Amino acid sequence: MELLIRQTLNKLALPEVSFADVRVTRTDEEGIYFMNGFLRNYGSSMDSTAIGIRVLIGGCWGFAGSRDLSGAAIDRLVQTAVSNARQGANFIRGKVEFPALPGIRAEYHHQPQIDPFKMPKEEKTEFLRQLAEAIKPAGKIVHSMVSAQFMRQTKYYANSEGTYSHTSYYNTLPMMEVIASDGGQIQSRTWPGHMSAGRGGFELFTQQKFAENTDRIMKEAIDLLDAPTITDDRADIIINSGHLALQLHESVGHATEADRIFGMEISYAGKTFIKPEMLGSFQYGSPLVNIYSDSTDPKGLGYHPVDDEGVPGQKVDIIKDGILVNQQTSRQIAQLLGLQPSSNMKASYADDFPLVRMTNFCLAPGQGSLEELIASTEHGYLLDFTKTWSIDDNRNNFQFTTEIGYRIEGGKITGIVKEPTYFGITKDFWNSCDAVCGPEEWGYHSTFHCGKGEPGQVMQLSHGVAPARFKNINVSVKI
Amino acid sequence: MDQLEYLKSVLDQHPELQYSISQRHWSTDFLRFYHSETNYNISKDNITLAAELYKGKKSFSFAIENPERGRTDAAVRDALEVIDKLPEDPDFVDLENDLTLAEPRAVKNNIEAIPLELKTRILANVSAAAAMYDFDIFGTFICNHQTLRLINSNGLDKSSVSSPIYLEVKAVHNKSQVTVLETFGGEDFDFFNEQAFTEDLVQKILYCANPVVDVEPGQYDVVLAPRCLAEFTQYLAYGMSARALDQHSSWFEGKLDEQVFPAHISIVDDPSDPRMIRADYGSDGHIYRRLPLVEKGVFRAFLCNNYFAHKTGLPKNGNTASCLKIEPGDKTLEEMIGGIKRGLYISSLHYMNFINPRETSLTGLTRDGTFLIENGRVTKVVNNLRFTERIERILNNVVELEDHCATVPFSGNYASFEIETVKAPHARVKDFNVTSSTKTI
């Protein structure tokens, strides 16, 4: 494959091409879906190859991608990418430019504990069937599902600066959900929540204690039918890790993707309230808030030795002691902002155009356990398991609903509330953070489904978080 | 023999199997622009062979990108090896058996018909018009082309071609960041009128000369632009699916043939409108016909494919709400705005998500131009707002509809890049529930 990529790069060695890169991915994917106790779908897509060719000509990007790696197809893609750049250069005002980087070679090959692609299919379905049977509709449980998605991707990348990398990894997305009904309303509970993916294989089902939590989600879904809603206007809330990962993702992660500063995502994903002059001075959060982008940790889905435009993996502070200090950038945008590129350019498959993307985007741990944090809360709610999320065009106004809230009185959990909903303004919210739990509570929570870009791409990425508390948050939205 | 024919010939050697197989050839030419210049030009294509195999009530499916015989043989071998070992789906009865063919229609390949040179020329003209008011343009100009052939073991053999166009231009003021939106979508570029498109955009830009203000949360009389009514209706259509009904998450459960909205609300799924992106067949291959969903406020039909028809006993139609039309009313936009003492004009919506689909409750935001209406006139630009509402309540609060519809394109945003259109008029809605301000444009 290295030879094919190098030959393709050689075809792009034209005087007018100031930068070029070529990526190839080979992807295996499998999905298993049980509905109401029965296998509804078992699907696979194996050995799916893709190639993407990106060139910079006259200060304008051109790109062509395909799932066809034949010689004729590659010749056509080379011509198309070059033509797209040349033609696009007729409608530009400034030229894309960035400093060269030294070429490097990188290899990384991950192996899961239990390779889902080697595990017999009937063994996987039997494991999931037992879970599905355990949460099969009965009584007030009217619907249930158990699903698994497995992905194995090998990627080859090379650019005109001499960089070459070859990586492979396994990611898995396990999930189960029940819906309870009393004939009128419905309430749902998932396990292990919205960000349940991880780097690994079938072992995630045991690591995430699926079998141990079937009874819990059924009981909680039924109990929620009769649970009260929050009556307070404002309250202290503790956000547990699974949901905090999404809060971090939406209100800090996307907000600090610097392509949004320059309007590159206005047409779909949106802008950001952040302006270049805020770097180094903007009080994004309380001094307890330390947030970083880390593509050097292989435990997260965002690990890479080299990103999709040849920048070596990096750990970069984004918010230090509450102050905004950096951004997630591409080489082009880093140059515009006077920063070093942060190794955040990623494409889902090789035939996708790389974009500024979160990798492992993390809230650094503080101190203490969740139990201690609850014990130190006089009146409030522990919120967990994302139900609804929404944030504005500038990543400034968010509103979240979780599946369940646990009422805290006098440092103890005293009951549950249904559909707890809170909203806020990003800066005010993160400045209200008065506690982040310690390393013993910290872990990665990951997703397969971060949408961005046009044509749309879904990215797999991780958030490292520990539960945190936020003071005096607006919980007054009544539906 | 193409790969689909080859796969059919392989599967026909196994009479114990039922199968539904398809081959899709999809390509896109995609220009993304920002600050009135090219961001990137993308060309992509792929060929996907997909198969869903059944042996009795046991099933296995696979997809092959860029298929060739060796990989097809391997996938079939793999499927045959495992299918007996899988658990059954007792709700599976049979594959689609509607063999009706759609009327043939000519579909231009818009990737060829609208070359990049033409796209950049149009954008240069539009950006020049916006620049006169210190606005830059941002957006996308997309042409897709897809051929699809679907075959199943019940004798179904259907082909379709589509070639949607999507032009989205957001004009953003270089200082205030106030944004307005103009779009074109469809399959026939002859309907695109560059002058009218530019004039409509400039008209919206002129609204932005007004000062920017914030408004308090509360209930407002609003005029929803066609895009907003269209998007709310798309979300509402989730609950019209037999799948949602089966999951007990449909607001329409128990409401068939009941009056659910005012008599001036009619919604139809109509694949035949030449100004829209049309559909010949549903995903199972069932012919796609005009399907009234709400007639004069009465709920008439669930969207129901072959599987859920067998499971729920509902009549099968194969519709997927891909060609929604909300019937117009009898007011002009000027009359609708003119009747509001203090309210809002909302151009577009952003990041909606259901809170509880059975209740149709959701939250979302306004985007790309929210304006204050005072004494029957648009007077100010308003910061983007958050609403928390129930869609059924919004439709029940529609008091007036415009006397004609606009075609509104929507692009799919996850992986498979589908483009759909909805036709909708402006709607005047009372008591729209604004729950907070974003404090930003």
Interface residues (C-beta under 8 A of the other chain):
Chain A: F38 L39 R40 N41 Y42 G43 S44 S45 M46 D47 S48 T49 A50 C60 W61 G62 F63 A64 G65 S66 R67 D68 L69 L77 T80 A81 S83 N84 A85 Q87 G88 A89 N90 F91 I92 R93 G94 K121 E122 T125 R129 V142 H143 I179 S181 Q185 I186 F262 G263 M264 I266 S267 Y268 G270 K271 F273 S348 D351 F353 K387 T388 W389 S390 I391 D392 D393 N394 N396 N397 Q399 T401 E419 T421 F423 I425 H449 G451 E454 P455 G456 Q457 V458 N474 V477 I479
Chain B: T28 F30 L31 R32 F33 Y34 H35 S36 E37 T38 N39 Y40 N41 I42 S43 K44 D45 N46 I47 T48 K58 S59 F60 S61 F62 A63 I64 E65 N66 R71 A74 A75 D78 V82 K85 L86 P87 E88 D89 P90 D91 L116 E117 T120 L123 A124 D136 F138 G139 T140 I142 E168 K170 V172 Q177 T179 D246 Q247 H248 S249 H350 Y351 M352 N353 F354 I355 N356 R358 E359 S361 L362 T363 G364 L365 R367 N384 R386 T388 R390 S411 G412 N413 Y414 A415 F417 T435 S436 S437 T438 K439 T440 I441
